[in-house]
Amino acid sequence: MKRSFSVMILCLLSVFCLIMPSDLCAAASEEAAAKHVVILATSDMHGNVWGYSYEDNAESTNNGMARLYSYIRQVREENAVVFLVDAGDEIQGTIMTDDIANKNPDQDHPVIAAMNYMGYDAMTLGNHEFNWGIDTMKRILGQADFPVLGANILDMDGNYVTGNGWTVVDRDGIRLAVIGVCTPDVPIWDGGKEGIEDTVYEPASEAVKKAIEEIGDQADIILVSAHMGQFAEFDEDGGSDSANKIIEDNPEVDLLQVAHMHITVNDEFEGTPVVGVRNSGREIARIDLTLDQDNNIKDISTEIVDMENYEPSDEIREIPAVKEIHEQAVNLVQGSTGENGEPGEPLGTTTARFQPDDEIRGLPEGKLQDTAVPDLIMNVQLLNSGADVTSYALFKNTSDLPEGPIYYNNIFDIYKYDNTLYTLKVTGRELKNYMEWSAECYNQWEPGDINISFDPEYPGYLHDMFAGVDYEIDLSQPKGQRIRNVMFRGEPLQDDQVLTLAVNNYRYSSGIKAQNLAEGKRDWESSNSIRDMIVQYFAENSPVEPTVDHNWRIVGVDLNEGDPRRAEIIGYINEGLLHTPYDKSYNLADYDALVAEAAANREAGITVEDPERR
């Protein structure tokens, strides 16, 4: 049927060309010969196959690989030529992956099993693929039916660690080259783990240039799938971890996919389309291309598709490796489930809820004052390490512990990552430098501000709090001049005083060493994870009471708490009539405009969505 239809179209075109001007005929023929291609791009799914929040023990409503597949299947039904690629950070991120699947790397992995079923053409290494060392990574990714790419990740013999740096996929005579590169900053986060130090991490743009030379004329379209942001993360001078530099150095690239930063990107750089999606399978990038009869690109359009309106695919959820390990993860967060699915034996108990309510919707009190969750975790770190001082970042703004029985999902909620604990020697001056670096997460207070806000350039996981010292953060001062009155055991901390600092392995690499905050080297590493330490603490100390030592506070601000206009504005925020002032404080100088905006939203029936939990 397809062939007969094509012959009929060609005959009609021939007749049309006899009676129409030659230029119109040529245009019509070219349009008829045009080819439509769709490239679908995912990244940073972080083990969320099912569409489930294990820490909340509940299904999610707008993410997960199962939802992505519903959309992917729809696109394939509507289009003849569809490519599917991924930019990494897939095998890490949930209780399903971190606490079950990745500890048994020789068993079928739920993420790879799902990706095989979904029909991926290629995947790029992400930095979190390295979290368990090179051998575990290769054993898990070795289950893939598609090439896993790392053009800038080489072993000591100069071979690609995963066996592939790039691939060319031919579908219906259209050849797509995918070049995969990962941020070369992997050793900053995972240095010391098995095989990491024996691996070479080249600048991304240089690896892409080599790959393009190797590809030669084998491809019609060149897509770079880069597990990095557009802008340099650490190497601001050399740009080895900047995706934009890939385009600057390699104009042959037709399309650029970015990842790693968990943000929506639908842009272009120097004429090259750039796409990127949020994490956990919340979005998918769609690239539509029109090619002429010689497979030359004539037009490109890009779109970021949100998964909120898509139902999860039962096909993905019924894959044995997915279904079985998901059920194990649910059982783990509930303890051992009984016959009727009720929670089993808890890990321990609490006497009360740990975190206070937020005064302003979306502004976490856990970053504005000393609270019980950070104090609990830092107390556990001090007990296990014997250190003098330690630090912790509230990874999730809504993290809390409820009153009553505590299960594994509650522990995961307050400590999401599978970090271990390091100790090192620091001087008083070095500790203060570290504290100043952390205090940069805040915006400077201005007269008239009614709230404290946060610099959007600093993710929440960089905002460390400290235990073992008393201190103040003066937000009337610029960055680098905010830490005041640091006291250690009742005495002012001296610059030349030597202390033992306990930090998690990620902060040691990404903060202490990457930012040159201290010269000392780690002198101890825990044999178990910090999360396991918290589990053990509950087993030995329940019921656990929420306690706060109030060892730090913010000073240098006047939030106009006695002014009724402040209470009015906060009321509008909490009603959803004004956006949460997370990135920029509201100021009383703008009172009239804010009231007018709230009134207009009320009149129009507009409710501002609860802000994304950062």
Summary of the structure (lengths in Angstrom):
residues: 614
radius of gyration: 27.0
end to end distance: 53.5
largest distance: 97.0
contacts: 2111
relative contact order: 0.10
helix: 34%
strand: 22%
